[in-house]
Amino acid sequence: MIPQTQVAKSLHDEHVAVIALMERLGNTVSTALENSDPQALTRLLTDVLAAIEGEIIPHFDFEEQHLFPILDDEGAGDLSELLSDEHVVIRALSDQVKLSAKLLLDNDFSAEAWNRFKQPAFEFSDRLSAHASMEEAGLIPLLDDLIDEDQDSGIMEHRWNQGG
């Protein structure tokens, strides 16, 4: 399904980008450290750290503040509650990933730091990919049905005025 509203299109684009990034992360953590290219690993970790702070957490905040109340008002509170609960879990995992990624970078990719990074990174990758896919299947079509043109413009104007 092709998203119709600006809000749905924006979320869709973010989902596509995060799924691609999580695929890179998942593929990397399923590889032995000695088989990883240090430069590629540095780029990936930098990309993941930037995405957590600059894209993923703001995406969650936006949904929780501006979209989930619409779902609640329209009788789709079960979906907003489910997605909010997943946000809590993914936020906690993102904190673990940030700490372990920084440790890995600061310790020149030591085996110990790699072992601390792998499990939370894999779980983060898996959960965030599944979450984005669920939003693609459930949230995006619902938003297209619930948000009228004026709401769509207002939500997007507010989003861009808030920096993202």
BELFEN-V958937 format. One record per backbone hydrogen bond with DSSP energy under -1.0 kcal/mol. NH is the residue of the N-H (numbers start at 1). CO is the residue of the C=O. E is the energy in kcal/mol with one decimal. If there is no record, write none. Layout:
BEGIN
nh = {NH	NH}
co = {CO	CO}
e = {E	E}
END
This chain:
BEGIN
nh = {9	10	11	12	13	14	15	16	17	18	19	20	21	22	23	24	25	26	27	28	29	30	31	35	36	41	42	43	44	45	46	47	48	49	50	51	52	53	54	55	56	57	59	60	61	62	63	64	65	66	67	68	71	72	73	74	75	76	80	81	82	83	84	85	86	87	88	89	90	91	92	93	94	95	96	97	98	99	100	101	102	103	104	105	106	107	108	109	114	115	116	117	118	121	122	123	124	125	126	127	128	129	130	131	132	133	134	135	136	137	138	140	142	143	144	145	146	147	152	153	154	155	156	157	158	159	160	161	162	164}
co = {5	6	7	8	9	10	11	12	13	14	15	16	17	18	19	20	21	22	23	24	25	26	28	32	33	37	38	39	40	41	42	43	44	45	46	47	48	49	50	51	51	52	55	56	57	58	59	60	61	62	63	63	67	68	69	70	72	71	76	77	78	79	80	81	82	83	84	85	86	87	88	89	90	91	92	93	94	95	96	97	98	99	100	101	102	103	105	104	110	111	112	113	114	117	118	119	120	121	122	123	124	125	126	127	128	129	130	131	132	133	134	135	138	139	140	141	142	143	148	149	150	151	152	153	154	155	156	157	158	159}
e = {-2.6	-2.7	-2.5	-2.7	-2.5	-2.0	-2.7	-2.6	-2.0	-2.5	-2.6	-1.9	-2.2	-2.8	-1.9	-2.0	-2.4	-3.0	-2.6	-2.1	-2.6	-1.0	-1.7	-1.6	-2.0	-2.8	-2.4	-2.3	-2.5	-2.8	-2.4	-2.7	-2.9	-2.7	-2.3	-2.5	-2.5	-1.8	-2.9	-2.1	-3.4	-2.2	-2.1	-2.4	-2.6	-2.6	-2.4	-2.8	-2.6	-2.7	-1.5	-3.2	-2.0	-2.8	-2.5	-1.7	-1.3	-3.2	-1.7	-2.6	-2.3	-2.7	-2.3	-2.5	-2.0	-2.2	-1.8	-1.6	-2.9	-2.8	-1.9	-2.2	-2.6	-1.9	-1.7	-2.8	-2.7	-2.2	-2.7	-2.8	-2.3	-2.1	-2.2	-2.5	-2.8	-1.5	-1.1	-2.5	-2.5	-2.4	-1.6	-1.5	-2.5	-2.3	-2.7	-2.5	-2.7	-2.6	-2.7	-2.9	-2.7	-2.0	-2.2	-2.5	-2.6	-2.2	-2.3	-2.5	-2.0	-2.0	-2.7	-2.7	-1.3	-2.9	-2.1	-1.4	-2.2	-2.7	-2.8	-2.4	-2.5	-3.2	-2.3	-2.6	-2.4	-2.5	-2.6	-2.1	-1.5	-2.3}
END
